[in-house]
Amino acid sequence: MTNDTQEQDILHALRTLPVAVIVTSRDGNYIWQCLDGNGSAPSLAAAMSEGLTYMTQALAGGDALGK
């Protein structure tokens, strides 16, 4: 399995979560979107971490999001 295939599999898995985390690559950065949050990171792993962290905090009531 190539790195490109693995990356596509990971991106698909994130999109199909009950609360989707959408990650796209643009100009050498990875942009993530989840619920009403978004951000960018220099790597797929960092974008996944940020997006999933945002999702879990939002679902836990938003305390860590300043809500």
HELIX and SHEET records of a PDB file:
HELIX    1   1 ASN A    3  ARG A   15  1                                  13    
HELIX    2   2 LEU A   44  LEU A   59  1                                  16    
HELIX    3   3 ASP A   63  LEU A   65  5                                   3    
SHEET    1   A 3 ILE A  22  ARG A  26  0                                        
SHEET    2   A 3 ASN A  29  CYS A  34 -1                                        
SHEET    3   A 3 GLY A  37  ALA A  41 -1                                        
END                                                                             
